[in-house]
Amino acid sequence: EIVMTQSPATLSVSPGERATLSCRASQSVNYNLAWYQQKPGQAPRLLIYGASTRATGIPVRFSGGGSGTEFTLTISSLQSEDFAVYYCQQYDNWPPLTFGPGTKVDFK
Amino acid sequence: EVQLVESGGDLVQPGGSLRLSCAASGFTFGSYWMSWVRQAPGKGLEWVANIKQDGSEKYYVDSVKGRFTISRDNAKNSLFLQLSNLRADDTAVYFCTKGAPVAGLLDNWGQGTLVAVSS
């Protein structure tokens, strides 16, 4: 099973600032890495797939990078609606599909 | 517009059973893998099971093998999860998810249905 880890657990950011979230896989997942955003009381939403491709309707301030075992999600200029929990997920080697524990982006 | 609407969640006693349903619309249901993902209260996301387009392949997380069964009815655009021998640690919101053309990628999610296991 591929274990996903994320850091930091919580990231405190002010609106307009840049936020960088990290995700690490216990073995290579090539580019088969997705990022999801979840707001309180809502279902997760797909943001990024293929490590760096934005899903339909996702603003350009969201960008993904990395390959193999190290990945990042960057929000270039945080908006109020971006405060949420972000999960990474590998879909390279399954079952099982595995998620990271999440990074909460909250208001500084 | 893709819509996934879950139902069937309830309060059930340990050892009990439940059947979750997901009504899908807005896409060709029979052309995509479908999955169930759960989220315990205040916790992260855990993939539970998925099923291939024609139902010929089904996979489960180890913790539910032998207790949960995923199925689908392509004629009725519906996905199901039969939960048996439920335990307290199965308490969670269960999300129905649509697979993307790339297997394992989950591109649309329902709002979830709550399963609470308690005596």
Interface residues (C-beta under 8 A of the other chain):
Chain A: N32 A34 Y36 Q38 Q42 A43 P44 R45 L46 Y49 G50 A55 Y87 Q89 Y91 D92 W94 P95 P96 L97 T98 F99 G100 P101 G102
Chain B: S35 G44 L45 E46 W47 N50 Y59 Y60 V61 D62 F95 A100 V102 A103 G104 L105 L106 D107 N108 W109 G110 Q111 G112
